[in-house]
């Protein structure tokens, strides 16, 4: 069993690392070509660039990051764009509004923290003082997301480490059936009465998992609500929960 498992894991890891490298390089090439061959005005039309922004405020987030709140100089709504929470963007100073002086070419990398129709907030590790001055015309551009790439690569590499042994790996790669156990001595979990029978059954099913449980269903069936209630039930039993989601924040 162990030989088969490690063989399958090794093949999976090698293939995934190769595909990740190819995907990253393709994204880098596409971004570079777009910036070199397409004007900023046209890139804005394509939704990957936002020009003529002003700093609407600065605050600080957990971890010491600086949150820069940006909105259109003219007020109103932001142009249609493809930037969302977790995307990597580059902030550049375009023109000093008061002096009409061209800015430098330095690009400051950050992560979209919050987005609304009128404002986009970007988190930066550090922001130079000249960027934070009033009267500076700013622009942000969507960049290749190498943060997600590095995290994927680190996770896949860890999966392939010889010392990595876990029940989930055996279920995923060795064909072992997942184990479930319902201890009658445990008190019944407190589940919201607003859930339907299918949601309640899913929570009870997941609480009994010893290694892995999968909750799935069509859109609009209440999966997110079910997962939240599962977390509440697990914490009420004294268990620790790490909730993960698709974000770079």
C-alpha positions as CSV (number, residue, x, y, z in Angstrom):
1,X,0.0,0.0,0.0
2,X,2.8,2.5,0.9
3,X,4.7,1.8,-2.3
4,X,1.6,2.3,-4.4
5,X,0.7,5.5,-2.5
6,X,4.1,7.1,-2.8
7,X,4.3,6.2,-6.4
8,X,1.0,7.9,-7.2
9,X,1.8,10.9,-5.1
10,X,5.2,11.3,-6.8
11,X,3.6,11.2,-10.3
12,X,1.0,13.6,-9.2
13,X,3.5,16.1,-7.7
14,X,5.8,16.0,-10.7
15,X,3.0,16.6,-13.2
16,X,1.4,19.4,-11.1
17,X,4.7,21.2,-10.6
18,X,5.3,21.1,-14.4
19,X,1.8,22.4,-15.1
20,X,2.2,25.1,-12.5
21,X,5.4,26.3,-14.1
22,X,3.9,26.3,-17.5
23,X,0.8,28.2,-16.4
24,X,2.9,30.8,-14.5
25,X,5.2,31.4,-17.5
26,X,2.2,31.8,-19.8
27,X,0.6,34.3,-17.5
28,X,3.8,36.3,-17.2
29,X,4.3,36.3,-20.9
30,X,0.7,37.4,-21.5
31,X,1.0,40.3,-19.0
32,X,4.3,41.5,-20.4
33,X,3.0,41.4,-23.9
34,X,-0.1,43.3,-22.9
35,X,1.8,46.1,-21.2
36,X,4.3,46.4,-24.1
37,X,1.9,46.4,-27.0
38,X,-1.4,47.9,-25.7
39,X,-1.9,51.4,-24.5
40,X,-2.9,52.1,-20.9
41,X,-6.2,53.6,-22.2
42,X,-6.9,50.4,-24.1
43,X,-5.9,48.2,-21.1
44,X,-8.4,50.1,-19.0
45,X,-11.1,49.3,-21.6
46,X,-10.2,45.7,-21.2
47,X,-10.6,45.9,-17.4
48,X,-7.0,45.2,-16.4
49,X,-6.0,48.8,-15.6
50,X,-7.6,51.7,-13.7
51,X,-6.3,55.2,-14.5
52,X,-6.9,58.7,-13.1
53,X,-7.3,57.6,-9.5
54,X,-6.8,59.7,-6.3
55,X,-6.0,58.6,-2.8
56,X,-9.2,58.8,-0.7
57,X,-7.7,57.7,2.6
58,X,-5.1,55.5,4.3
59,X,-5.5,53.1,7.2
60,X,-3.8,50.1,8.6
61,X,-4.7,46.4,8.7
62,X,-3.7,43.4,10.8
63,X,0.0,42.6,10.2
64,X,1.1,46.2,9.7
65,X,-0.1,46.5,6.1
66,X,-1.0,49.9,4.7
67,X,-4.5,50.1,3.1
68,X,-4.7,52.7,0.4
69,X,-8.3,53.7,-0.6
70,X,-8.5,54.8,-4.2
71,X,-11.3,56.3,-6.1
72,X,-11.8,58.2,-9.5
73,X,-10.5,61.8,-9.5
74,X,-13.8,62.8,-11.2
75,X,-15.9,61.1,-8.5
76,X,-18.6,58.6,-9.3
77,X,-18.2,55.0,-10.3
78,X,-15.1,53.2,-11.2
79,X,-14.9,52.0,-14.9
80,X,-15.8,48.4,-15.4
81,X,-12.8,46.2,-14.5
82,X,-11.7,42.6,-13.7
83,X,-9.9,43.3,-10.4
84,X,-11.2,41.5,-7.4
85,X,-10.3,40.8,-3.8
86,X,-7.0,38.9,-3.6
87,X,-5.7,40.0,-7.0
88,X,-2.1,41.3,-7.3
89,X,-2.0,44.8,-8.7
90,X,0.7,47.4,-9.4
91,X,0.3,51.0,-8.2
92,X,2.1,53.7,-10.1
93,X,2.2,57.5,-9.9
94,X,1.2,59.0,-13.2
95,X,1.1,62.7,-12.9
96,X,1.2,65.2,-10.1
97,X,-2.2,66.9,-10.4
98,X,-1.2,70.2,-9.1
99,X,2.1,70.6,-11.1
100,X,1.4,68.4,-14.1
101,X,4.8,66.8,-13.6
102,X,5.3,63.2,-15.0
103,X,5.9,60.6,-12.3
104,X,8.5,57.9,-12.1
105,X,8.1,54.4,-13.6
106,X,8.3,52.6,-10.2
107,X,5.5,50.2,-9.6
108,X,4.4,49.3,-6.1
109,X,2.9,45.8,-5.8
110,X,-0.1,45.2,-3.5
111,X,-3.2,43.1,-3.0
112,X,-6.8,44.1,-3.6
113,X,-8.3,44.2,-0.1
114,X,-11.8,45.5,-0.8
115,X,-13.7,46.6,-3.8
116,X,-16.9,48.5,-4.4
117,X,-18.5,50.4,-7.3
118,X,-16.9,53.7,-6.3
119,X,-13.7,52.7,-4.5
120,X,-10.9,50.1,-4.5
121,X,-8.8,49.4,-1.5
122,X,-5.3,47.9,-1.9
123,X,-3.1,46.5,0.8
124,X,0.7,47.3,0.7
125,X,3.5,46.1,2.9
126,X,4.9,49.7,2.6
127,X,3.9,52.8,0.8
128,X,6.4,55.6,0.0
129,X,5.5,59.1,1.3
130,X,5.5,60.6,-2.1
131,X,2.7,58.3,-3.1
132,X,0.6,59.3,-0.1
133,X,0.7,63.0,-0.9
134,X,-2.5,64.8,-1.9
135,X,-2.8,65.8,-5.6
136,X,-1.1,62.8,-7.1
137,X,-2.7,61.1,-10.0
138,X,-2.5,57.3,-9.6
139,X,-3.2,54.2,-11.6
140,X,-3.4,50.5,-10.8
141,X,-2.8,47.6,-13.1
142,X,-3.6,43.9,-12.6
143,X,-0.4,41.8,-12.5
144,X,0.4,38.1,-12.8
145,X,-0.5,36.5,-9.5
146,X,2.8,34.9,-8.4
147,X,1.7,34.8,-4.8
148,X,-0.9,32.1,-5.5
149,X,1.7,30.3,-7.7
150,X,4.2,30.2,-4.9
151,X,1.7,28.9,-2.4
152,X,0.5,26.2,-4.8
153,X,4.0,25.2,-5.5
154,X,5.0,25.0,-1.8
155,X,1.9,23.0,-1.0
156,X,2.5,20.5,-3.8
157,X,6.2,20.2,-2.9
158,X,5.2,19.5,0.7
159,X,2.8,16.8,-0.5
160,X,5.7,15.1,-2.2
161,X,8.0,15.2,0.8
162,X,8.9,11.6,1.9
163,X,8.1,12.5,5.5
164,X,4.5,13.5,4.6
165,X,2.1,10.8,5.7
166,X,-1.5,11.5,6.5
167,X,-4.8,9.7,6.3
168,X,-6.1,12.2,3.7
169,X,-3.2,11.2,1.4
170,X,-4.1,7.6,1.7
171,X,-7.7,8.3,0.8
172,X,-6.8,10.6,-2.1
173,X,-4.0,8.5,-3.7
174,X,-4.2,5.0,-2.3
175,X,-7.9,4.3,-2.7
176,X,-8.5,3.8,1.0
177,X,-12.1,4.4,2.1
178,X,-12.6,7.4,4.4
179,X,-13.4,6.6,8.0
180,X,-16.5,7.9,9.8
181,X,-17.3,7.5,13.5
182,X,-20.2,8.7,15.5
183,X,-19.6,8.5,19.3
184,X,-22.9,8.1,21.1
185,X,-21.4,9.4,24.2
186,X,-20.8,12.8,22.6
187,X,-23.6,15.4,23.2
188,X,-25.7,16.1,20.1
189,X,-24.3,19.2,18.2
190,X,-26.4,22.4,18.4
191,X,-27.5,22.9,14.9
192,X,-29.7,25.9,13.8
193,X,-33.3,25.0,13.5
194,X,-33.5,27.1,10.3
195,X,-31.5,24.5,8.3
196,X,-33.3,22.0,6.2
197,X,-33.0,18.2,6.7
198,X,-30.4,17.9,3.9
199,X,-28.2,20.6,5.5
200,X,-28.5,19.0,8.9
201,X,-27.6,15.6,7.5
202,X,-24.5,17.1,5.8
203,X,-23.3,18.6,9.1
204,X,-23.8,15.4,11.1
205,X,-22.0,13.5,8.3
206,X,-19.0,15.9,8.4
207,X,-18.8,15.9,12.1
208,X,-18.3,12.1,12.0
209,X,-15.4,12.2,9.6
210,X,-12.1,11.0,10.9
211,X,-10.1,12.2,7.8
212,X,-12.1,13.8,5.1
213,X,-15.7,14.7,4.2
214,X,-17.0,16.3,1.1
215,X,-20.2,18.5,1.0
216,X,-21.4,19.3,-2.5
217,X,-24.5,20.5,-4.2
218,X,-25.8,22.8,-7.0
219,X,-25.6,26.6,-6.6
220,X,-28.1,28.1,-4.2
221,X,-28.6,25.0,-2.0
222,X,-27.0,26.5,1.1
223,X,-23.5,25.0,1.1
224,X,-21.9,28.1,2.6
225,X,-24.5,28.3,5.4
226,X,-24.0,24.6,6.0
227,X,-20.2,25.0,6.3
228,X,-20.6,27.9,8.7
229,X,-23.0,25.9,10.9
230,X,-20.5,23.0,10.8
231,X,-17.8,25.3,12.1
232,X,-20.0,26.5,14.9
233,X,-20.8,22.9,15.8
234,X,-17.2,21.8,15.7
235,X,-16.0,24.7,17.9
236,X,-18.8,24.0,20.4
237,X,-17.3,20.5,20.8
238,X,-14.0,22.0,21.7
239,X,-12.4,21.3,18.3
240,X,-10.0,23.7,16.5
241,X,-11.0,24.8,13.0
242,X,-8.9,26.3,10.2
243,X,-11.2,27.8,7.6
244,X,-9.6,28.4,4.2
245,X,-10.8,30.3,1.2
246,X,-9.6,31.6,-2.2
247,X,-7.9,34.9,-1.2
248,X,-4.4,36.3,-0.9
249,X,-5.2,38.4,2.1
